[in-house]
Amino acid sequence: MVRIAKKSDPKRLDELKRKINDENYVMNAIIKIAQDLTKNLLRED
């Protein structure tokens, strides 16, 4: 099966490039991921 990529949105790509180069954004994203992982690991089912 051949998959065809969607057309990229230049505005969205520019926004993502700015975010990945923003140290505060990346740090907050890492903290959020760590919190979510910790919450899921400690959750008792």
JOHU-V257751 format. One record per residue. OMEGA is omega in radians with two decimals (* if undefined). Layout:
omega->OMEGA
omega->OMEGA
//
This chain:
omega->3.14
omega->3.10
omega->3.13
omega->-3.11
omega->3.06
omega->3.03
omega->-3.14
omega->3.13
omega->-3.08
omega->3.13
omega->-3.14
omega->3.11
omega->3.10
omega->3.13
omega->-3.14
omega->3.09
omega->3.10
omega->-3.11
omega->-3.08
omega->3.10
omega->3.13
omega->-3.07
omega->3.13
omega->3.12
omega->-3.12
omega->3.14
omega->3.11
omega->3.10
omega->3.12
omega->3.12
omega->-3.14
omega->3.12
omega->-3.14
omega->3.12
omega->3.13
omega->3.12
omega->3.13
omega->3.13
omega->-3.13
omega->3.13
omega->-3.07
omega->-3.13
omega->3.10
omega->3.12
omega->*
//
